[in-house]
């Protein structure tokens, strides 16, 4: 079994500020809201801010 790098993993979304791709490994917190909607906050590798990927 090989090691998966972040380049092999699909992006979680993009940063709404700088449009950098956000890898799942960048997630800081993820939670489920009522109705099954999942919300995540992550660190953007481009602008180094905590963002909500879109």
C-alpha positions as CSV (number, residue, x, y, z in Angstrom):
1,X,0.0,0.0,0.0
2,X,1.5,3.4,-1.0
3,X,1.4,6.6,0.9
4,X,-1.2,9.1,-0.3
5,X,0.0,12.7,-0.7
6,X,-2.2,15.7,-0.7
7,X,-1.7,15.9,-4.4
8,X,-3.6,12.6,-4.8
9,X,-6.5,13.8,-2.6
10,X,-9.3,15.9,-4.2
11,X,-9.7,19.4,-2.9
12,X,-12.2,20.1,-0.2
13,X,-13.0,23.4,-1.9
14,X,-11.4,26.7,-2.6
15,X,-10.6,29.8,-0.5
16,X,-13.1,32.5,-1.0
17,X,-10.4,35.1,-0.5
18,X,-7.5,33.9,-2.8
19,X,-9.0,30.9,-4.7
20,X,-6.3,28.5,-3.4
21,X,-7.4,24.8,-3.4
22,X,-8.0,23.6,0.1
23,X,-6.9,20.0,0.8
24,X,-8.8,17.9,3.4
25,X,-5.6,17.8,5.5
26,X,-6.0,21.6,6.1
27,X,-9.4,21.2,8.0
28,X,-9.2,22.6,11.5
29,X,-12.8,21.8,12.5
30,X,-15.7,20.1,10.8
31,X,-19.2,19.7,12.2
32,X,-22.7,18.7,11.1
33,X,-25.6,21.2,11.4
34,X,-29.2,20.3,11.6
35,X,-30.5,18.6,8.4
36,X,-27.2,16.8,7.7
37,X,-25.3,19.9,6.4
38,X,-21.6,19.6,7.1
39,X,-19.6,22.8,7.7
40,X,-15.8,23.0,7.8
41,X,-13.2,25.6,8.6
42,X,-9.7,25.2,7.3
43,X,-6.4,27.0,7.1
44,X,-5.7,28.4,3.6
45,X,-2.2,27.6,2.3
46,X,-2.3,30.7,0.2
47,X,-3.4,33.5,2.5
48,X,-2.8,31.7,5.8
49,X,-6.2,32.7,7.1
50,X,-8.9,30.5,8.7
51,X,-11.6,30.2,6.1
52,X,-14.8,28.3,5.2
53,X,-14.0,26.6,1.9
54,X,-16.6,27.1,-0.9
